[in-house]
Amino acid sequence: MERPPSSPDTPAAESGPRMKRIATHAQGVVADLRKWVDLRIDLAVIDLEDKLDERLNAVAVGIIIAVFGGLAAFFTLVTIALGLGWLLGHPFWGFLIVTAGLGATAAIVRSTQPTLVRTGLYRQWKKARAEAEAQASSAPSGADPEGASPSEPMSNGATGTDTASSKAAS
């Protein structure tokens, strides 16, 4: 004899309030997780904005220094040219000497073409990647390649899962 699912003797009827509580708690967990993810995204955006602001400020300071440095160099060259012209009796000779000196400097730099800036970023990136791969391959299969186990506290008080999630968010 089959009992209808709505009878009080069935397990479904007994677990009704329990299922509602579990469902309510699960919805609460999902809502909390959603808030946490939103906050992590907000943190990542704020970090990105801070880094962008720092770089833009550095560029702005660099432009200001370049403009005022260029003006200072220009007026220094004019002063040298006027001084040489005064010593030689006519400003023309001072400007000619300064112009010839600048032209000679430009010709020397053009002919030698020195390497003035070498960042080596690609080599640094490749080296860091090879070290990370070597570390990952040398770690046991169940171990975290970042170092500490998830429950082991680190020197700063955080656990391995805290640092792994913060590195993932960065």
N, C-alpha and C positions, 0 to 999 in steps of 0.2 A: 504494500500500500504506500503510495507516494504522498508526501506532505507538500502542501503548497509553500512556496518560498516565503510567504508573508506570515506564516504561522509563528507563534512565539517560541516554538521548540527548535527552530532552525538556527544554525550558527550565524547566518547572515543577520537575523533579527537581533541576536545578542550583541553582535559586534558593530551594530549601526552607530551608536554614540562613540565607540572607540574609533571607528573609521573616520567619523567626522572630526574627532580630535586630531587624529593623525593627518588628515587632509589639511586641517587648519594649520597645524604645525609645519607641514611641508610647504604650504603657501607662505607662511611666515619666513621659513628658511630661504625660499626662493626670492622673496621680496628683499630680505637682508642681503642675500648674495648679489642681487641686482644692484642694490644701493652700494655695496662694496665695490663692484665692478665699475659703477659710475664714478665713484670717488677715486679709484685707481686711474681711470681715464682722465679725470680732471687733474689729478696729480701729474700725470705724464704730460698733459697739455701745459700745465703751469711750468714744469721743468723745461719743456721745450721753449716756451716763451722767455724764460729766464736766460737760457743759453743764447737765444736769438737776440735778446736785448743786450747781453754782454758783447756779442760780436758786432752788433750795429753800433754800440757805443765805442768799441775799439776802432771801427772803421771811421766813425765821425771824428774821433780824436786824431786818427792818422791823417785825415783830410785837412783838419785845422793845422796840424803840425806841418804838413807838406806845403800848404798855402803860405803860412807865415815864414817857414824856412826858405821857400822859394823867393819870397819878397826880400827876405834878409840877404840871401845870396845875390840877388839882382842888385840891390843897393850897395852891397859890398863891392861887387864888380864895378859898378859905376864910380864908386869912391876911389877904387884903385886906379881906374882909367883916368879920372880927373887928376888924381895925385901924380901919376906918371906924366900926364900931359902938362901939368904945372911945372914939374921938374925939367921936362924937355922943351918947354916954351910954347907948346900949342896942344890943346885938348885932343886934336886929331891923332897925334902920335900915341897918346895914352890909350885911346879906344882901339887903335890899330894893334897895339901890343897885346891888350887883353883879348881881343878877338882872335889874334893869331895863337895865343896860348890856349884858348878854349877850343879852337879848331884842331890844334895839335893833339890835345887831350882826347877829343872825339875820334881822331884818326887812329891814335894808338889803341884805344878801346875797341874800335871797329876791326883793326887788323889782328889783335890778339884774341878777341872774343872770349874773355875769361868767364868761367862759370861762377856767377856771383851768388846764386841761391841753389841749394840742393836739399830738398826736403827728405827724400828717401822714404816717403810715406808708404809706397807700395811694398818696399822691402820690409818695413816694420810690420805692416799688416800681414804679409806672407809669413814672417817669422812668428808672430803671435798666433796665427792660425795653425802653423805646424806644431807649436808648443801645446796648443789646446788639443789638437788631435792626438799628439803623443800622450798627453795626460789622460785623455779619454780612453785610449786603447790600453794604457797600463793599469787603469782602475779595474777592480773586479766587476763582474757583470751586474751584481746587485748594488754596488756602491754608487754614491752620488759623485759625478765627475767634478763637482765644485769643491769637494773636500769633506765637510762635516756631514754626519748622518742627520736626517731630518729632526730627530729628537735630541741630538747632542747639543748642549749650549756652547756657544762660541765665546770668545773673550769679550765681546761687546754686549753680551747678554741675550743676543738673538739666537734663534735656532737655525738649522740649515734650511728649513722650509721658508723661514722669514727672509733670509738672504737670497734664496733662489727666486722667490716671488718678486723681491725688490729688483733683482737683476733683470728679470723678465719684463718688468714694467719700465725699466730705463731704456 
